[in-house]
Amino acid sequence: MTSKHSPSPSASRRRALATLAGGSLLTVATLAGRSARAQAAPQESVDYTRLAAPQPNDHPGKIEVTEWFGFWCPHCNDFEPILENWVKKLPPDVEMNYVPIAFYDQQVPLQRLFYTLQVLGLDRSWRPKVFAAIHQTHLGLDTGETQADWAAQNGIDRKKYLDVYNSFSVQANARRASSMAQAYGISSVPTLSVDGKFEVLGSAKALTTLDYLIAQERRTVK
């Protein structure tokens, strides 16, 4: 006997099915969310690689991110504004470092250009100018003399530029950059490394991976 206060069998069945369906949808949504999070996490050997031999951090107490680049490299030129927008938002515990690469002897003068600007305190502010001169204006900055001419046109004393360019410290820094690149096993640019442990190929997607690796390193330090 069915009371007027009791739901009919068909109504009860509909409610049960609705409850079951709702639970199933919740389960599917939960699993989908977990799957999305799992897929979003960068994967070792896919999104980044771990160095077989970790390298020293030149900035103790900070998480060091290094871009291995070449002024001569068109991909580095394309990546430059993307990277610099990311660098502007880095927290205080992250130190951004740049190492110019020379795979061939003719690329060494551009290594020395970077370190010359570094001595002059212009390495950060002049990076866009150097890339633009090479890749947009198509200037051949492949000797100290041509670089000095260009520097003089942009307000740097020509003799001062050449004195720094030919200095022992600039030449030593260029040699050290090449030694470091060999120790890291750098074979292409742009490449980014984190704390001398991980490497990521430079691209817009790489920035998400860098954020992930920085967060992992921060947990390790703490």
C-alpha positions as CSV (number, residue, x, y, z in Angstrom):
1,M,0.0,0.0,0.0
2,T,1.3,3.4,-0.9
3,S,0.7,6.3,1.3
4,K,0.0,9.6,-0.2
5,H,3.0,10.8,1.8
6,S,5.3,8.3,0.1
7,P,6.8,8.9,-3.3
8,S,5.6,6.6,-6.0
9,P,8.0,3.8,-7.1
10,S,8.7,5.6,-10.4
11,A,9.5,8.8,-8.6
12,S,11.9,7.0,-6.2
13,R,13.6,5.3,-9.1
14,R,14.1,8.7,-10.9
15,R,15.6,10.2,-7.7
16,A,18.0,7.2,-7.3
17,L,19.1,7.4,-10.9
18,A,19.7,11.2,-10.6
19,T,21.7,10.7,-7.4
20,L,23.8,7.9,-9.1
21,A,24.3,10.0,-12.2
22,G,25.3,13.0,-10.1
23,G,27.9,10.9,-8.2
24,S,29.2,9.5,-11.4
25,L,29.6,13.0,-13.0
26,L,31.4,14.1,-9.8
27,T,33.8,11.2,-10.0
28,V,34.5,11.8,-13.7
29,A,35.1,15.4,-13.0
30,T,37.5,14.6,-10.1
31,L,39.4,12.1,-12.2
32,A,39.5,14.6,-15.1
33,G,40.9,17.3,-12.8
34,R,43.5,15.0,-11.5
35,S,44.4,13.9,-15.0
36,A,44.7,17.5,-16.1
37,R,47.0,18.3,-13.2
38,A,49.1,15.3,-13.9
39,Q,49.4,16.2,-17.5
40,A,50.2,19.9,-16.6
41,A,53.2,18.9,-14.5
42,P,56.4,19.1,-16.6
43,Q,58.0,15.7,-17.1
44,E,61.7,14.8,-16.7
45,S,63.3,13.7,-20.0
46,V,60.3,15.2,-21.9
47,D,60.1,18.9,-20.8
48,Y,63.5,19.1,-19.1
49,T,66.6,17.0,-18.6
50,R,68.7,16.4,-15.5
51,L,72.4,16.9,-15.7
52,A,74.4,13.7,-15.2
53,A,77.0,15.8,-13.2
54,P,75.5,18.8,-11.3
55,Q,77.4,22.0,-11.7
56,P,78.3,24.6,-9.1
57,N,75.9,27.6,-8.4
58,D,77.8,30.9,-8.9
59,H,75.2,32.6,-6.6
60,P,75.1,30.7,-3.3
61,G,71.9,31.3,-1.4
62,K,69.8,31.9,-4.5
63,I,68.2,29.7,-7.2
64,E,70.3,30.4,-10.2
65,V,68.7,30.4,-13.7
66,T,71.2,30.6,-16.6
67,E,70.4,31.3,-20.2
68,W,73.0,29.9,-22.6
69,F,72.7,32.0,-25.7
70,G,74.5,33.5,-28.7
71,F,74.0,37.0,-30.1
72,W,74.5,35.4,-33.5
73,C,71.5,33.0,-32.9
74,P,68.2,33.9,-34.6
75,H,66.3,31.7,-32.2
76,C,67.9,33.5,-29.2
77,N,66.8,36.8,-30.9
78,D,63.2,35.6,-31.1
79,F,63.3,34.3,-27.5
80,E,64.8,37.4,-26.1
81,P,61.6,39.5,-25.5
82,I,59.7,36.5,-24.2
83,L,62.4,35.7,-21.7
84,E,62.9,39.3,-20.6
85,N,59.2,39.7,-19.8
86,W,59.5,36.6,-17.6
87,V,62.7,37.8,-15.9
88,K,61.0,41.1,-14.9
89,K,58.7,39.0,-12.7
90,L,61.3,36.8,-10.9
91,P,61.1,36.8,-7.1
92,P,64.2,38.0,-5.1
93,D,65.4,34.5,-4.4
94,V,66.1,33.8,-8.1
95,E,69.2,35.1,-9.8
96,M,69.2,35.4,-13.6
97,N,72.5,34.7,-15.3
98,Y,73.6,34.9,-18.9
99,V,76.4,32.9,-20.6
100,P,77.3,33.6,-24.3
101,I,78.1,30.6,-26.3
102,A,80.7,30.2,-29.1
103,F,80.5,26.9,-31.0
104,Y,83.0,28.1,-33.5
105,D,86.0,30.5,-33.4
106,Q,84.2,33.1,-35.5
107,Q,81.6,33.4,-32.7
108,V,84.1,34.3,-30.0
109,P,84.1,38.1,-30.8
110,L,80.4,38.2,-29.8
111,Q,81.2,36.4,-26.6
112,R,83.7,39.1,-25.9
113,L,81.2,41.8,-26.9
114,F,78.9,40.5,-24.1
115,Y,81.7,40.6,-21.5
116,T,82.9,44.0,-22.7
117,L,79.4,45.4,-22.1
118,Q,79.3,43.6,-18.7
119,V,82.5,45.4,-17.6
120,L,81.0,48.6,-18.8
121,G,77.8,47.9,-16.8
122,L,75.7,47.7,-20.0
123,D,75.2,44.0,-20.5
124,R,71.5,44.0,-19.4
125,S,70.4,47.3,-20.9
126,W,72.2,46.8,-24.2
127,R,71.1,43.2,-24.9
128,P,68.1,44.3,-27.1
129,K,70.4,46.8,-28.9
130,V,72.9,44.1,-29.8
131,F,70.2,41.7,-31.0
132,A,68.6,44.4,-33.1
133,A,71.9,45.5,-34.6
134,I,72.7,41.9,-35.7
135,H,69.3,40.6,-36.7
136,Q,67.4,43.7,-37.8
137,T,70.1,46.1,-39.0
138,H,72.3,43.2,-40.1
139,L,75.5,44.8,-38.8
140,G,78.6,42.6,-38.9
141,L,79.7,42.9,-35.3
142,D,82.2,40.0,-35.8
143,T,85.4,41.8,-34.9
144,G,86.4,44.1,-32.1
145,E,87.0,46.9,-34.5
146,T,83.5,46.8,-36.0
147,Q,82.0,46.5,-32.5
148,A,84.0,49.6,-31.4
149,D,82.7,51.6,-34.4
150,W,79.1,50.6,-33.5
151,A,79.7,51.3,-29.8
152,A,81.1,54.8,-30.7
153,Q,78.0,55.5,-32.8
154,N,75.9,54.7,-29.7
155,G,77.8,56.9,-27.2
156,I,80.7,54.7,-25.9
157,D,84.2,56.0,-26.3
158,R,85.8,53.9,-29.0
159,K,89.2,53.5,-27.4
160,K,87.7,52.6,-24.1
161,Y,85.6,49.9,-25.7
162,L,88.7,48.4,-27.4
163,D,90.7,48.5,-24.3
164,V,88.1,46.6,-22.4
165,Y,87.4,44.2,-25.3
166,N,91.2,43.3,-25.5
167,S,91.6,43.1,-21.8
168,F,92.8,39.9,-20.0
169,S,89.6,39.7,-18.0
170,V,87.3,39.8,-21.0
171,Q,89.3,37.1,-22.8
172,A,89.4,35.0,-19.6
173,N,85.6,35.3,-19.2
174,A,85.1,34.2,-22.8
175,R,87.3,31.1,-22.2
176,R,85.5,30.3,-19.0
177,A,82.1,30.6,-20.8
178,S,83.3,28.0,-23.3
179,S,84.6,25.7,-20.5
180,M,81.3,26.0,-18.6
181,A,79.3,25.2,-21.8
182,Q,81.4,22.1,-22.2
183,A,80.9,21.0,-18.6
184,Y,77.1,21.5,-19.0
185,G,77.0,19.7,-22.3
186,I,75.4,22.6,-24.1
187,S,74.8,21.6,-27.7
188,S,72.1,24.2,-28.8
189,V,70.9,27.6,-27.9
190,P,68.8,29.0,-26.4
191,T,69.1,26.6,-23.5
192,L,68.2,27.4,-19.8
193,S,69.6,25.7,-16.7
194,V,68.3,25.8,-13.2
195,D,70.8,25.5,-10.2
196,G,73.3,23.6,-12.3
197,K,70.9,20.5,-12.2
198,F,68.3,20.8,-14.9
199,E,68.2,22.0,-18.5
200,V,65.3,23.3,-20.6
201,L,65.3,24.2,-24.3
202,G,64.3,27.8,-24.8
203,S,60.8,28.4,-25.9
204,A,57.6,30.0,-24.6
205,K,56.6,26.7,-23.1
206,A,59.9,26.5,-21.3
207,L,58.9,29.3,-19.0
208,T,56.2,27.1,-17.4
209,T,58.8,24.4,-16.9
210,L,61.2,26.9,-15.4
211,D,58.6,28.0,-12.9
212,Y,58.0,24.4,-11.9
213,L,61.8,23.7,-11.5
214,I,62.3,26.8,-9.5
215,A,59.4,25.8,-7.2
216,Q,61.0,22.4,-6.8
217,E,64.3,23.8,-5.9
218,R,62.8,26.2,-3.4
219,R,61.2,23.3,-1.6
220,T,64.6,21.5,-1.6
221,V,66.4,24.6,-0.1
222,K,63.7,24.9,2.6
